[in-house]
């Protein structure tokens, strides 16, 4: 349980209450609440014409976790798709580190670089969250996504799966667990 307190300390919060359930594996959930002034919050609807979008964590987490599960279960999919076991393990290690990294540091950078709008990228995938971000804008803006960071080898795995688009990674709806922030910022600040 000490790691829970360590994570809470890193996030600047406290562990309160809880429920204990006996289970053969760790189950952990939580809710974070905060009190903040309007100036501290980067709203979702304030993008400006000419802003660029920046994603703070690469995509492909769902692919990495599932490929690693196939590897561990030895269900034949790794061989069926001709996948590289070492690359799967490296991707899983990367996504595990990524999922345990708080978005707190990225959120602090939003103020430093005068971000105009931001949202997280989680269960609806990059497309769902980008669409929500675009629809929320008060100003007339147009978002164009040309290039997206993807965890190494996850695009190759997705291509080798049925329909050449495993988990709909290329369609933009692959879920991301503890995904990054999608941020609208002035082009000069993005560099």
N, C-alpha and C positions, 0 to 999 in steps of 0.2 A: 504493500500500500504506500510505501514511501515514494515511489515514482509518481503517484498521483499528486502528492503534496509538492514534489519537485516541479511537476508540470504546472500546477496552480501558481506556485511561486514565480516561475518564469513568465507566466501570463499576467502577473500582478493581481491575482485574485485569491480567494479563499475557498476551501472545500467545506461545504455546508450540507448537513443532512445526508441522506442516502438510503439505500435499500440494499440489503444483503441477500443474495440468492446463491444457493449451492449449485454449482455447474462444473462440468469437467474442463471448461475453458473460460478465459477471461471475458466478461461482458462489461462494457463500460460505456456509459452515456452521460450526457450532462447538458446543462444550460448555462450560458454565461450572460449576465446582465450588467449593465453599466449605466452610469449617469454621466452625461456629457453636455457641454454647451453646444449651441448651433455651430460655432466656429470650429469645433473639434471634429465635426462630422463631414465627411466628403459624401455629398448626396449623390443619388443615382441619376438625377435629371439635369445636371448642370453642364454637360458637354458643350463645347463651343465649335462653331464652324472652323474647319482646319485642324482640329485635334486629331491625334493618332491614338491608336489603341495599343496598349502594352499588356502582355500577360506575364504574371510573375512566377508561374510554375509551368513546366512543360505538361503536355497532354499525354495520355496513354496509360494512365494508372490502372484502369479496368482491364486492359489487355495484359499488362504486366502481372497483375495479381492472378488473373485466370490462367495465364501460361505457366506461372509458378505452381499453381494448384495442380495443373495437368502433370507437371514434372513430378511432383510429390506423390500424386495418386497413382502414377504409372498406368494411366488409362489408355495409352496408345496414341493419344493425340499429338504428342511431341514428335513421335516417329511418323505418324500419318501426314503431318504437315511439313515434315523435314526441318524441324526447328533446331537451333543451336542451343544446347543446354547451358553452356557457360554464359551466353548472352542473356538468356532468360534469368539466370541467377543474378547477373549484374543489374539488369533492369529492375528486378524485384528489390534488390538492395537499395537502388536509387529511389524507387517509389516509396519504400518503407521510410527512408530518411525524409523524403518530401512530405509524406503524410503526417509525420511527427513534428514537422517544423511549423510553428505558429505563423499565421499571416500577420502577426503583430508588427514585425520589423518592416514588412512591405507596407503595411498601413501607415506606419510612421513616415515612410519615404513619400507618401502621397502629399503630405503637407510640405515637406522640404522642396518638392518639385512642382508644387502648385497644381496638383491634379484637379480636374474639373468634375469628374464623375467616376464612380467605381461600383463594381458588383463582384461577388464571388462566383467562381465556376465550380459547380458541384453536380448534383443529380440530373440536371437538364442538359449537361454537356455544354461545350463552347457555343454551339448554335443557339440553344435555348436561352442561355444567359446573355449572349450578345444581342439576340432579338429583344429580350426584355429591356436591356440597356438602351437600345435604339428607340423602342416604343415609349420609354419614359421621358425622353428629352423634351425640354421646354423650347429650346431653340431648334431651328430647322437645320439638322445635321444629316450627313450621310456617312455611314461607316462602311469601309471596304477592308476585308481581311484578305491579305495576299499571302502571308507566310505565318505559320504557327509552329512553335517549338513542340517537338514530340520526343518523348524518351527514346533513346537510341534503341533500334531494332523493333520497336512496337509497330511501326508502319509496315515493316516486312511481315511480321506475324499477321497483322490484319489483312494484308494482301493474300496470304496463303490460305486463309480461311474461306469457307463457302461464300460465294458471291463476291470474293475479293475485297470484302469490307467488314472484317470481324468487329463485332460490337458496335458497328456503324461509326467507327473512328473517323472515317473520311466524310461521313454525312454530318458529323458534328454533334451527334447525340450520345456519344459514349459518356457514361457517367464518370465523374472524377470524385474520389473520396478525398476530402481535405485538399481540394484544388486551389489554385492560386486566385489572384485578383485580376480582373479585367478592368483596366484603367484608361480613361480618356484624358490625355494630357497634351499640352502644346508640343509641337514637333521638336522645338529647341530643347525642351526639358527631357525628352525621351532619349536623346543621344547621351 
